[in-house]
Amino acid sequence: MKRLILETPRLELREMNLADMAALSSMLQDERVMYAYNGAFDDEETRAWMEKQLRRYREFGFGLWGMFLKDTDEMIGQCGITMQEYRAAQVPEIGYLLAYGHWHNGYATEAAAACREYGFDALHFDALYSIIRDTNVASQRVALRNGMRWVDTVAKHYRGTEMPHRVFRVRR
């Protein structure tokens, strides 16, 4: 049984487990979904991604959770809070990733807003961030709808490429 973390009108955010690998793989191995990560993942990168989330659940009690439709129980994405490096510090970041067939339905905004409230109310963070690749305009719009403001630009080195990222923040 997956541990339920958050519920919204249309979604459940639950801890993932290895039974979710097929759904996770279909997202992480889709070029359209992974354009902001410089391309789709292979099987090894997908396994490492899942292992990282499971480790985050154990170490922090939070991470990227599976995003499931309430009416079908289909896993359509991930959303959650992870600790990310920003300006030599670790900050809590709201991240989201959605299967291509579920874009433009407001799911990322709905899940991100629930994570914002959870981050403030349950985890007692004073500020939450979203660090988003400069070319990922759709995710930047989700951050803005989540009450965040663009506060900085940083470069992240990922998969052999230096990538500009915009830093968004919301305070309690």
C-alpha positions in Angstrom: 0.0 0.0 0.0 1.4 3.4 -1.0 1.4 6.0 1.7 -1.0 8.9 0.9 0.6 12.2 1.4 -1.8 14.8 -0.1 -5.2 14.9 -1.7 -6.7 17.5 -4.0 -10.1 17.6 -5.7 -8.8 15.5 -8.6 -5.5 14.0 -7.4 -3.7 11.9 -4.8 0.0 12.4 -4.2 1.4 9.2 -2.8 4.9 7.8 -2.1 6.0 5.7 -5.1 7.3 2.2 -5.0 8.8 -0.2 -7.5 5.3 -1.2 -8.8 5.2 2.3 -10.3 8.3 1.8 -12.5 6.3 1.2 -15.7 4.4 4.5 -15.4 7.5 6.3 -14.3 9.5 4.9 -17.2 6.8 6.0 -19.7 7.3 9.6 -18.5 11.0 9.8 -18.0 11.7 8.0 -21.3 9.5 10.4 -23.3 11.5 13.1 -25.2 8.5 15.5 -25.0 8.3 15.3 -21.3 12.1 15.4 -20.7 13.1 18.2 -22.9 14.1 20.4 -19.9 16.4 17.6 -18.8 18.3 17.5 -22.1 16.5 14.4 -23.3 14.8 11.3 -22.3 16.3 8.9 -19.7 17.4 5.4 -20.4 16.5 2.4 -18.2 19.5 2.9 -15.9 18.7 6.6 -15.4 15.1 5.8 -14.7 16.0 3.2 -12.1 18.4 5.7 -10.5 15.6 8.4 -10.4 13.3 6.0 -8.6 15.9 4.9 -6.1 16.7 8.6 -5.4 13.0 9.2 -4.6 12.8 6.2 -2.3 16.0 7.4 -0.6 14.5 10.8 -0.1 11.4 9.4 1.5 13.6 7.5 4.0 16.0 10.4 4.7 13.8 13.4 4.7 10.2 12.0 4.9 9.4 13.7 1.6 10.4 13.8 -2.0 8.7 13.6 -5.4 5.5 11.7 -5.0 3.5 9.9 -7.6 0.5 12.0 -8.9 -2.5 9.7 -9.3 -5.9 10.6 -10.8 -8.6 9.8 -8.1 -11.1 8.6 -10.6 -8.9 6.1 -12.4 -5.9 5.6 -10.1 -3.6 6.2 -13.1 -0.2 7.7 -12.2 0.0 10.7 -14.5 3.1 12.5 -13.0 5.1 13.4 -10.1 5.0 16.4 -7.7 6.6 17.0 -4.4 9.3 18.7 -2.4 13.0 17.9 -2.6 16.1 19.6 -1.2 18.1 21.2 -4.0 21.3 23.2 -4.0 21.0 26.9 -4.5 23.8 29.4 -3.9 25.7 26.9 -1.8 22.7 26.1 0.4 20.1 23.4 0.4 16.6 24.8 -0.2 13.2 23.0 -0.4 12.0 22.9 -4.0 8.5 22.2 -5.3 9.0 20.1 -8.5 6.6 18.6 -10.9 6.6 16.4 -14.0 3.6 15.4 -15.9 3.0 12.7 -18.5 2.5 14.3 -22.0 -1.1 13.2 -22.4 -2.1 15.1 -19.3 -0.6 18.5 -20.0 -2.8 21.6 -20.1 -5.4 20.3 -17.6 -4.2 22.2 -14.5 -2.9 19.1 -12.7 0.6 20.5 -12.2 -0.8 23.7 -10.7 -3.3 21.8 -8.5 -0.6 19.5 -7.2 2.0 22.3 -6.7 -0.4 24.4 -4.7 -1.1 21.4 -2.4 2.7 20.9 -2.0 3.1 24.6 -1.2 0.6 24.3 1.6 2.1 21.1 2.9 5.6 22.6 2.8 4.5 25.5 5.0 1.9 23.8 7.2 3.4 20.3 7.7 7.1 20.8 7.1 7.3 24.3 8.5 9.5 25.8 5.8 9.6 29.6 5.7 10.2 29.7 1.9 9.8 27.3 -1.0 11.5 27.4 -4.3 11.1 26.1 -7.9 14.3 26.1 -9.9 13.2 25.8 -13.6 15.2 25.6 -16.8 14.9 28.9 -18.7 13.3 27.3 -21.7 10.6 25.6 -19.7 8.0 28.3 -19.9 5.1 26.0 -19.0 6.7 25.1 -15.6 7.5 28.7 -15.0 3.8 29.6 -15.4 2.9 26.9 -12.9 5.4 28.5 -10.4 3.8 31.9 -11.0 0.3 30.5 -10.5 1.6 29.0 -7.3 2.3 32.4 -5.9 6.0 32.4 -6.6 8.1 35.2 -8.0 11.2 35.0 -10.1 14.1 36.0 -7.9 17.3 34.8 -9.5 18.9 33.1 -12.5 21.6 30.4 -12.0 23.4 27.9 -14.2 23.1 24.2 -13.4 25.4 21.6 -14.9 23.4 18.6 -15.8 24.0 15.7 -18.2 27.1 17.4 -19.6 25.5 20.7 -20.3 25.5 24.1 -18.6 21.8 25.1 -18.4 20.4 28.5 -17.3 17.6 28.1 -14.7 15.2 30.6 -13.3 14.7 30.6 -9.5 11.2 31.2 -8.2 10.4 31.6 -4.5 7.3 32.0 -2.3 7.5 32.9 1.4 5.2 31.9 4.1 
